[in-house]
Amino acid sequence: MAFEFPQIDPIMVHLGTYELFGTTFEPALRWYGFMYLIGFLAAMLLLNRKADQSNGVWNKEQVSDLLFYGFLGVILGGRVGYVLFYHFDYFIADPLYLFKITEGGMSFHGGLMGVIAAMLYIAWKQKRQFFAVADMVAPVVPIGLGAGRIGNFINGELWGRVSDVPWAMVFPGGGPLARHPSQLYQFALEGVALFVLLYLTSKRTNKVGAVSGMFLLGYGVFRIIVETVREPDSQLGFYLGIFTMGQMLSAPMMMFGLYLMFRKQGQK
């Protein structure tokens, strides 16, 4: 026995049909894009609230800049990371593949690098410590991560490996066998559990870099765990016979997170 995938239309709202210069367009709001919007709005609300509680350390204009460049980092970094980490062969054959956003998706690790670049710029522009900026941002990231995994589930993509667990599910593109709903595991771990973990950490320490370290450690551990039941990308398979690309990219995050958490205050 297995659950059947709940056949959710990935298009949330059709916005009509339009014709321009002889070409017909049918714009639509997709659930996946809507999940990105939820993550952005949640980040805006929480960061503005944190700014109000910062006793003047942050103001809403500075938060607005942080959100703008952070959002650019997520989108640009996520796309570039996906192409370089998961479809570099496509890019070599056709460099314009980078801009074919309807083919392929986004990479968390690429998005992370884009956000790091954005935070470096904000730290320089606002004359702040980099990890002071990162500690501000880290606690709101799991909301976007969790929302994105719900979007993956609705799209019926990034499913898990074949399994006979009672909650296994048959995905439309995953063949006739039941699989782990690994998107929901990632929602629970990268979204809910990581959010709670970072909230508790931020309440218990004022050490600069500790919250950022917990984010890197927590995400790295959770991603490595889920990758043990998530189907590896077909074009990549396993490294050394057992490791996925997600695990390879998450291991350095985990180690650097440990360093940030246990380094001495003020240590570079």
N, C-alpha and C positions, 0 to 999 in steps of 0.2 A: 504494500500500500504506500502511496506517495501523494503529496499534495500537487494539484495542478496549478500552474502559474495563473494568477488572477487576471490575465488578459486586459491590462489597463492600457487605454489608448495613450501613447506617449505625447500626443498633442492635447494640450489642456483647452485651448480656445482657438478656433479658426478666426482669422481677422478679415476674411473676405477674399475676393479675387480682383486683381488689378492688372491693367495692361499699360505698359510703358515702352514706347519705341518698338512696338510689335512683339514684345515679350510679355508673357503672362506670369504674374507673381501671385502666390497664395501664401502670404505671411501668416504665421501662427505662433502662439505662445506655447512652448513645450514645457512639460513638467520638469525636465532637467534644468532648463534655463530658469524656471521659476524657483527651483531649489537654490540656485546661485543667488537669486534676488533675495530670498529669505535669509541666506547667510549674510549678505551684505547689509540688509536692513537691521538684522540682529546685532551685527558688529557696530553699526552706527549708533544704535540705541545704547548699547552697553558701554561703548567707549565714551560717548557723551556723558553718560551717567558717572563713569569713573573720573572724567575731567571735572565734573561738578564737585566731586568729593575729594579732589586733589589739593585743595587749598591754594589754588593759583598755579600749581606746577604745570598743569595743562589747561588750555582753553579750547573752545569749540572750533575756532579757526584752525588751530594746530591739529586738532583731531580730523577736521575736514581734509587737510592736506595729507595726513596719514592714511585716511580711507581712500582717497583718490589714487595715490601712488601705490598703495597696497593692492587695490583692485586691479590696476594695470599690471602689477607684478604677478598676480594670480593668473590672469588671462594670458599674458605674453609668455611668462615663464612656464605655465602649464602646457601651452601648446608646443613651445620649443623643446621642453623636456620630453614630452611624449614622442615627438619626432626623433630626437637624438637617442633616447634610451630604448625606444620600442620599435621604431621603424627607420633606423638610420639608412638601411639599404634603399628604402623608397626615396629618401632625401638625396642620396648620392645619384640615383638614377634620374630623379626629377626634383631639383631644388625648389620648384614652385609647390611641391607637395606641402611645404610648410604652411602655405596660405590656403590650402584646401580644407577649410575647417569642417566641411561636411563629411570628410573622410578621416576617420580616426577620432581621437578625443583629446583628453587632457591628462597630464601626469601630476600627481601630488608632489613628487620630489622636484619636478621642474617648477611647479607653482611655488614651492617653498623657497627655491633659489631666487625666484622673481621677487618674492616678498622680502627676503633678506636684502636684496639690492635696494628695494624701496625703503626699508628701514635704515640702511646705511645712508641713503640720501637724506632722509628726514633727520637723522641724528646729526649729520653735518650741517644741514640748513638751520636747524633749531638749536644747535650747539648743545647736544645732549650726549650722554653715554649711550653707545649702541645698545647695551643690554638693558638700559632703562627703557628704551623704546620697545625692545623685544618683550620685556616683562609686561608692558602695557598691552601689547597685541596678543600674546600667547593665549590668555584665558578665553578669548572670544573665538579663536580659530575652530575649536571642536564643533561649534554650532554649524558652521559652513561645511565642515567635513561630514558631519552626520546627515545634513540635508542632502549633500551630494550623493551619499550612499543610497539614500531613499530614491533619488533620481536614477541611479544605476539600476536599482531593483525594478522600478517602473518600466525602464527601458528594456528589461530582461537581458542585461549584459553583465559581464564580469562575474559569472556564476561560479560555484564551487566545483569540487571534484565529485565524481560518482560516489554515492553513499547509500547506506540502507538505514540511516537514522530515522526515527519515526517522523521527523519534520522535514525530511528530504523533499525536494520539489522537482518536477519536470519542467524545464524551461524550453520555450519554443525553439530557440536556436541551439540548444544543448543536446539534441538527440533524444532518443526515447527513454534513456535511463535517468533515474532520480539523482539529484545532486544537492550538495550543501547550499543553502541560500546564504552564501558568504557575504553578500552585500549587507544583509541584516546583521550578521555578526560584526561587520565593520561599523555599522551604524551604532550598535550597542557599545562597542569598545572605543572606537575613535571619536564617536560623538558623545554619547552619554557618560561613559565611565571616565574618559579623558577630561571632559568638562568638570565633573565632580572633583577629580584628582587635582586639577589646576586651581579650582576654587579653594579647596582646602589648603593647598600649598601657599596660595597668595595670602591667606588669612593667618598662616602660622610663621611666616618668615618675611623679613624685610631685606634679606640679602640680595644684592643686585645680581641677576643672572640665574637665581635659583628657580624661578618660575619657568624661565626659558629652558633651563636644563631639565625640569620635570616634563615639559612638553616634548622635548626631543627624546628623552628616555621613555616616557609613556607611549608616545606614538610608535617609536621603534619597536618596543616590546610587543605592543598590540598588533602591529602590522606583521611582524615576524610570525606571531602565533597564527593569525588568520591565513597567512600564506601557506601554512601546512595543509589547509583544506580547500584553498582557492585554486581553481584551474589555472596553470601557468599560461602565459601568452603563447599561442601556438607557434608563432614565428621564432620564439626564443627558446622555449622549453626550459630545461634545467641546466644549471651550471654545476660542474663537478658531479653531476648525476643526482643532486639532491636540493640545490638551492635555486630559488626563483630570483628574477631581477628585483622584485619588491624587497626580498630579504637582503639581497646584496646592497641595495641602496639604503635600507633601514639600519643595518648594523653600525655604520659610522655615526649615524644620528644618535643611536643608543649610547655609544661609547663617549661621544662628546657631551651628551646630556649628563652622564655620570660625572664627567670632569667638572662641568659647570656647577653641579650640585655640591660637590665635595671640595672644591677649591677654596682656599682661604679668602676672606673678604679683602677686596682690593687687589688680589692677584691677577695679573694679566693673562 
